[in-house]
Amino acid sequence: MTTSQLTSTAVDAQATRSFTLWALRTIGLRVEPEGEHVFRFLAPEDRRESLNGAGTVRFTFVEPAGVGKPGAIEYVTPAARMFQWLLDQLKTSRQPTLAVPVADVTGVEQLAERLFAAYSLEGGAAVRLGGCDLEPRSLLRLSFRLGAVDDTRTPRLRHLNFLHDGTLLDDESVTQLRLDDLAPAGPELLADQRGLPERFDEWLDACQAAARESLRAEFPDRSAELLATCRVLCNHAAGTLLFDCGGQAIEVPFEGWALPLAHGQQLPPPLTCPATGRQSYHVAATCDGRVTVREALETCGESGKTGLPDQFETCEATGTRALREFLSTCPVSDGRVLTSRLVACPTCRQRVSPGAVSHGHCQACRALQPISKDDPRLAQIFGEYPKLDRWSHWKLSETSSAYVLSAAAWGRRLLVVLQKDSLEVRHLAAAGRWSAAWSEVPLSQRAELLR
Ligand SMILES: [Zn+2]
């Protein structure tokens, strides 16, 4: 036997098994397994005659050689006596019949855990179900017996399953939706009109035509006899997952057939980071309490904390990317620099970017320009510190936050650094006229020079 024959035999046995078990359940018989490959049902008394008087019928879908007691067990193929008996019984039942996959998801709680498992969570990020509805949707299963023209081969059985829009389901979807194991729908579903296509008869006709066309293409040398039409209700899920880390939640809507969602064969969508637009199943929280994806996170070169790019700046002195709180604005260059990298200018003592200092002076100290005593800035400063008016040879430079001033008189020089907005003294130093070294004026002596 070749591999393809073996596969074909397995497919045929599976199709026959699926049909037989469903049909027995549909005509109201209770099927019980008896060992691995054998099933049995108790024949109702009024139907025993057509079963040659048998009370309990044992049957299998595996060729008798593999079963053990071939005589007592009916080997079911589409050509078997029992199969024909079953078709006769079905003819008296309502068509199309309504069925559900035995394994279908029936409660939202069967979904939640698997949906959550699609994501990895870190940094305090959490996920919960925002809401989820299960709604039955209709599929149509058409079961055909494929006859052989020359009559020497066993007839074959094929099921074709269609979506409500007439699309033929592929094998993978049939497996995922467990359509090979159906049970008759309960009375509550029979009364439920949800999931019933609006133009039911048209749907039926279109699916039958499509099925016959598909079978003609696949089995050109066989005739196709429609044995049963079954509407199958499968639960479809639609809901929202909510991700948060204690604050506002991000919604991730999902939808799909409940069964593949519950078994991880279909994943809910990845989370989209609202700040960066990046998508991922790795959900993370930032240090400032926002939900994002791990791929969007940056690590702070100063603290090792993680955050989103909009929380980061680049240090102009080192090129390091760090959280904004670890950077300061250099008052002379206006550039952003890691606070830990600022250096004090040896002259004016302002903390500035290392690149702003050379030969003992910052850019502000090097840029001192002579200024007239009539300059309104000086006039304002003299108003605050009247004794400064006694000095002459004023020079001034400005940074974003300070005035740096120098003056000379009586063979001495004076350096004054004032906070621009408040005129508060930030540094006061004196030097001899010809000395390059400034000496800071102690706090106790400042008043003497200023007021
Ligand atoms: Zn300076």
Residues whose N, C-alpha, C, O or C-beta is under 5 A from the ligand:
A	BS01	ZN	C345 T347 C348 R349 H361 C362 C365
